Amino acid sequence: MIGQRTHKIVQTAPTMVFLAVFMIAPLVLMAYVSVLERGAFGGVAWGKLTGVAYEKLLMEHDLLGNLVFNGDYISIFARSFELAAITSALTLAVGLPTALYMTTLAPRRATMMLFLVTLPFWTNLLVRNFAWILILRNGGQLDRFLQGTGLTRGPLDILYTPVATGIGLTYSFLPFMILPVYVALQRIDPRLIEAAFDLGADRLRVLTRVVIPLAAPGIAAGVVLVFVPCLGAYVSPELLGGGKSLMIGNLIEAQFGASRNWPFGAALALVLVGVLLLSLALLSRLQRRTRRTP
């Protein structure tokens, strides 16, 4: 018995050391920096503990020096969650039919489709977003096509708006939705679908009563893989949003960059991590309840 425990400890030790060094230690350091005082010339004043960074999330000093409520940062968090949720919904709306179509293909064609889905990963994310700038700008390919077909009469004026940011995020994270959903659909036993058709179910009922419930773990994984990185996205909001749709990732970067307010940046990042962990915990609990429900 002792030998088996020792063997398990030896097997898991590299993973635990990796998690401790590259995940837990940075989080602890970030938590420590968030309660430090800002340095006179930026950065942090080591050893001077304070809670000003967390106070700044909700409060600010008015002209008389009184603390008043400030909801600007809450609105940025809300905007980030809204855009991440919309992006997750759009990627699901596109990714689920795509994954369903891929399951109907022959193995060779399905492999080709997988190659095409993962092809954008071969190009740097920065280059892909610059490509979208060329497409979405006034006088770009999309603008000229719409005006040439008579669908629009004037310039689109879509670049540097939340719409452009949403397009860039949807494009960037779409493969993260397609791949887990496709894997989940591939694992469904075809005999279950055949049995549903034999019992008189039409295609819509088979899709909603059999396919989607069985693919729910893959859909949930895809939503998490899209929602979590989208919430802290920086490149697409910065380039396609033009700073007009500020998200939490851009705000954190500004605190560690131009503002040099490291404690506030660490506090923002820590709150973001906490909110994400809470969201994942609630999602996991909801999934457990759904599985228990007959």
N, C-alpha and C positions, 0 to 999 in steps of 0.2 A: 504493500500500500504506500509506504513512504517512498519507495523507488518510483512508483508511478507519479506521485506528486512532484518529486524532484524532476522527473523527465518532462512533465508538463510545464514546470517553471522554467526549465532550460529552453524549451521550445518557444515559450511566449516572451522570454526575456528580451530578445532583440526588438520585438514589436513594442513592448512597454518602454524600452529605452528610447526608441525612435519617437513615440508619442510624447514622452516626457520632455525630450530635448526640443522637438520642433513644434509641439502644440501647447503643452501645459506651461512650459517655461515662458514662451512668449506671452501667453495670456496673463500669467502672474506678473511679468514685467510691465505689461500694458496696464494692468490694474494698479500697480504701484505708481506708475507715471501719472495716472489719471487723478491721483490724490495729492500730487505735488504742486508746488507753487510755480507759476511761470517765471522764467528767468528775466532779468532786467533787459536783456537784448534778445529775447526769444529762448526757445528750448525749455529747460526745466532748471529749477533751483533744487538740487539734490539735498534731501534731508528736511526740507520745509514742507510739512504736511498741511493740507488744506482741502476743503470741499468746494472751492470756488468753481471748478470745472463742471461739476454736476449741478450746482446752483444756476450756472449760466444756461443750462438746457431749458429752464423754465422761467427764469427771472432775469431782470436787467435793472440797472440803476437809471432813474430818470434825471432830469436836470437839477432837481433838488436833492439828489442823492438817495432817494427812497427806492426800495425794491418794489418793482411792479412786474406783473405777469407778462411774459413774452412768448407768444405762440409761433414765432417764425420757424424755429427748429422743429417743432411738432408738425408744422405744415410740410416741411421738407421730408420728414419721415413718412407722413401720410401720402405725399406725392410719390415717394419711392415705392411704398407698398402698393399703391394704386397702379403704377406703371408696371411693376413686377407681376401683379395679378393679371393685368390685361395681357401682358406678354405671354404668361403661362396659358391663358385661355386661347390666345391666337395660335400659339405653337401646338396646342392640343387639337384645335379645330383643323389645322393643316396636317399635323403629324399623324393623327389617328387614321384618317382615310388613306394617307400615304402608306402607313404600315399595313393596313388591311389589304391594299392593292399589292404590296410586296409579297404577302403570304399566298396570293393566288398565282404568282409567277413560278416558272420552272426554276430549279436550283441555280442554273447558270445565269438566268436573267436577274434573279433575286440578288445574286452576288454582285452583278453589275450595278444594280440599284443601290446596294450598300456602299459600293465604291463611290457612286455619285453623291450619296448623302454625306459621306465623310470627306469628300474632295475639298470643301472649303477649309478644312483643318490644315490643308497643305500650305495655305497662305496665311500670313500674319494677320491678326485681328485688326491692326492699325491700317494695313493696306486695304482690307475689305471695307472698312468704314470710309476711307478716302474714296474708294470706288463708288460708294453710295452717295457721297457728296457730288461727284460728277453726274450721277444719274438723277438726283433729286433737285439739283440747283435749277434756277430759272434759265432756260435755254439749253438744259441738259437733254439727255435722250428721252426721258419720260415726258418732259414738258413739250418737246418737239413732236413726239408721237401723238399725244393727246390733242395738241392744236392742229396737227396735220389731219387727224381723223375727224375733227370738228367737235370732239367731246368737250373741249374747253376753248375759250376765246381769248383769255388773258393768261399771264404767267401763273404758275401754280402757287408760288410763295410758300412752299412746304418745307424747305430747308430751314434749319435752325428753329424748329418748332417741336413740341412734344410728339406730334405725329411722326416726324422724321426720326426722332429718338426711338419711338415704338417700332418703326419699321426696321431700324438697325438692330435693335435688341431681338426682335422676332427672327430675323435672318441669322443672327449670330448663334442663338441658342436652339434653333429648330432641330438640329441633329441630336441634341441631348433629349429631346422628346421622342423622336422617331425611333431611336435605337432601343431603349428599354421597352417601349410599347410593342415593337416588332418582335423582340425576344419573348415577351409574354404571350403574344398571339401565336407564335410558333409552338409554344408548349401546350396549347389547347388540343385536347384529343378530338380529332375529326369525327369520331363516332358520336360524340355528344351533339354536334351540330346536325349530323345525319338523323339522330334520334329526334331532335326538335322538329326537323322537317317532316319526319314520318308521323309525328303526332299532330300535324296540321298547322304548325306555326309558319307564318310568312317571314320574309327576309327581315322586316323591321323588328318583329318580335324576337327572332333569333339573335339579331344584333343587340337589342336592348336587354333581353332576358338571359342570354347565354354568353355571347362573345364578350361584351363589355364587363359584366360581373367577373368573368374568369380572367380578364385582362386587367382588372382593377389594380393588382400590385404593380404591374408595369406602368400603368397610367400614373399611380401615386409616385412611383420612383421618378418618372419623367417630370412631373410637376415640381417635385423637390429639386431635381437637377437643374431646372430652369429658374424657378422662383428664387432660390438661395443666391446663386451668382448674379442674377439680374438685379437683386436688391442692392448689392454693393457695386454695380457696374460703374465704370468710370469713362472708358474710351468712347462708347457710343453717345452718352449724354454730353460729353465735352465737345466732340467733333460735330455730331449731327444736331445736337440741341443748341450749340453755340452759347452755352451758359444761361440760356433762357429757361430751361427746365432743369434747374439744379436738383441733383439727387444726393443722397447721403454719401455715396462714394466720392463725389466731387467735393462735398463739404469737408470730409475727412482729409482729402488730399490738400485742400487749401489750408487747413490748420497746420499740417506738417510742412507745408511749402511756404507760400507767401506770408501767411499770418504768423508762422513760427510759434503757434500756441500749442505746444505738444500736449500739455495736460488735457486741454479741451478736446483735441483730436483723439487722444486715447480714451477719454470718457465717451465720446461719440461712438468710437469703434467697439468699446465694451458694451454699451447699451445695445448696439446693433447685434452683436453676438448673443446677448441675453435674449433679445426679442426673437431672434432666429431659433435659438434652442427651445424657447417656450412654444413657438409655433410648431416646431417639429414634434415636441412632446404632445401637444394637443392633437396633431394629425395622427400620431401613433396611437393615442388613446381612442380616437374616433374610429380608426381602422379596427382596433381590437373589439370595440363595441359592435361594429358592423359585422364582423365575423361571428360574434356570439349570437347575433339576432337571427332567429330561424327564418 
